[in-house]
Each structure stands twice: as structure tokens, then as C-alpha cells.
Amino acid sequence: MKLYLGSDHGGFDLKQMLVHFLSTKLSYDVEDVGDKRLDPNDDFPQFAAKAVHGLLTSDDSDPRAILLCRGGQGMAMAANRHKGIRAAVCWDEHSAEKSRIDNDSNVLCLPADALSVEEVKDIIHIWLKTPFSHTARYVRRNNELDEL
């Protein structure tokens, strides 16, 4: 599974740790889409766009993205502007699991200011391991999202 990780200054330190953790410890194919250096004046939309572009053009069978900012909402708003993207802000393992089972979320947005490193790792683990249910009503609803 190819993972695209992005963050603005609000999630920079956490992203740096996650890039290493996911690629080295868990052996995922991880691409860091930025920011590449801590810049307190950077803006989150550009990193969401880079992650989404990678995801949408990937040859991987199940590419995903993880985006971090202070509250998670900005990244989700930016990512969800793109057709085919189902970005979910998740605060705990339950919301991460449901976002995969019901919504087939392909972008996980995390609030870096509100979660500990261990909580983030637990949320990511559940999100990466949980398959989409392919229940007819969920497939129909996801298709409706792409038609908006």
C-alpha cells in the first residue's frame, strides 16, 4: 500500500515521526509530500493537494493519504474538494474504523494538537487494516458523493 503523508507546520513534527515509523517499522511505501522543513508560515491546502494528486495518479491498488494539521478539519476540507477523495477527520479508533467500513475513506486527517503519538499510531493502525465493507448502500452513497 502506497501512503502519501503531508502536513503544514501544525503537524510537521508528528509527520516526520510517522514517515519514519510507517516506512521503517511497518514497511509501508511512504511518500512525504511536505512540508519538507518546518515553516510557521506555510499553508495546508498545498500539502493536501500534493497528497491527493499522488493518491489519484498512483498505480498502487489501494493508495491512501494521511494529512496532519492542528485540528484536522482544514486538511479534510482541502482534500475533499477533489473527486474520488473521501477524507475523514478521525479522533479515535472507532471513527477511523467506521470511516473505512462505511465510507471507504482514502484520506485520514488527524488533529495533531489533540492526540498523543500513541493515539495517532493506534488510529492509523486501525484505519490501515480495516477494509471497506462493500455494502450496497455504502457503495451507492460513495458514488453519489462523486456525482456532486
Helices and strands as residue ranges (DSSP letters): E 2-7, G 9-11, H 12-20, I 21-25, E 29-34, H 44-57, E 64-69, H 73-79, E 87-89, H 93-101, E 107-111, H 117-129, H 136-147
